[in-house]
Each structure stands twice: as structure tokens, then as C-alpha cells.
Amino acid sequence: MAEIPSEWKRHLFEENPMRCLWVNGILTYLGVAFLVIGIVGDAMNRVPGLEPTNWFIMAVGFWMLGIFAWFRGYYSALHGSRDTTQQKID
């Protein structure tokens, strides 16, 4: 496999993988919240702002973004990008 050019690495891999995992947690909780809103709105036969189907689609979209953020953090840690919170002191 070809080596990734160094000037592209900063665009592909986050400087701090923990930030990506933090974003994953936020997006996952938002996805669960949207799913609950969609289920409650569908059960009550009311429209809580958007149609319940739209809430389900938003929940899936946020979960997919969360998975993307997790993979980005994982591969950033795997490729050894700098983690500013874990710098070694010489």
C-alpha cells in the first residue's frame, strides 16, 4: 500500500484522538435522544416539531457520524498522531 503524503496526514488524522472519541459520545447520545423523541411522537400520534420518521432518520444520521468520529479517532491513534494531553516530559 502506498504511503500517505505527510502534508495530507494532518487533514486525514485528528491531532488529538481523544477529541474524536468525545465527539463520538456526544453524537451517540444525540442519536439516542432523537430516537426516543421519534418513538414518543409516533406513540402519541403527534408531531413533536418534525414527523417521527424524520427523527428516526436524524438518529441514524447522528449514529453514522458518531461511527465516523470513532473510526477517525481510532486510526489517528493507530497511526501515531500526536496526543497533546499525553506528551512525554524528557
N, C-alpha and C positions, 0 to 999 in steps of 0.2 A: 504494500500500500504506500502511496506517495506521502511524503512528509508535508504537514500543514505549514505554509509560509508563516514566518514569525509576525509579520505585520497584520495577518488575519487572525492570529490567535486571540488578541485582545477583543476582537469583535465576536468571536465564537464562544469564548470561555470567560465566564464572570471572574472578576478579581477575587471575590470572596464567595466560596461555595455555600457558606452558612446563610448568606443572604438569600440565595436561591431556595434553600430549604425552608427558610422563614416565609418567603412568598408562597411556596407550596402549601404551607399550613393555612395561611390566610385564604387562599383560593379554594382550598378544600372545605373550610368552614363556610365560606360564602356559597359554595355549591350545595352544601347540606341545607343551609338556610333557604335557598331558592327552591330546593326540592320540597321542603316542609311547607313553604308558602303555596307551592303548586298543589300539593296534596290537600291541604286545608281548604284552599279556594275551590278545588274540584268537589270535595266532600260537602261543602256548604252551598254549592251551586251558585256561587257569587264570583264576581270578578274583582280580585284584590289588586287593582292597578292594571295588570296585564291578564290576558287569558291564562288559565292554568297550564296549557300546552306550552306557552311561551316561557313560563317559569321553569318547566322541565327542560326545555332546550337551553335556557341560560345555565341551569345547573350542570348539564352535560358539558357545555362550553367551558365553564369555570373549572370543572374537573379535568378536562383535557389541557387547559392552560396550566393547572397545577402539576399534572404529569410532566408536561414540557419543562416546567421550572425544576422539578425534581431531577429529571434527566440531565438538564444543563448543570445543576449543582454537582451531580454525581460525576459527570465527565470532566468538569472543571477540577474536581478533587483528584480524579484519576490521572489527569494529565499534569498534575503538579503545579497548578497555578498558585500564585501567592495567596496566602491567607493572612490578612493583616492582623487578625486577632491572635494568631499563634506564632508570631515571629520569635526566632531564637535569639537570645542575647549572648554574644560572644565575650 
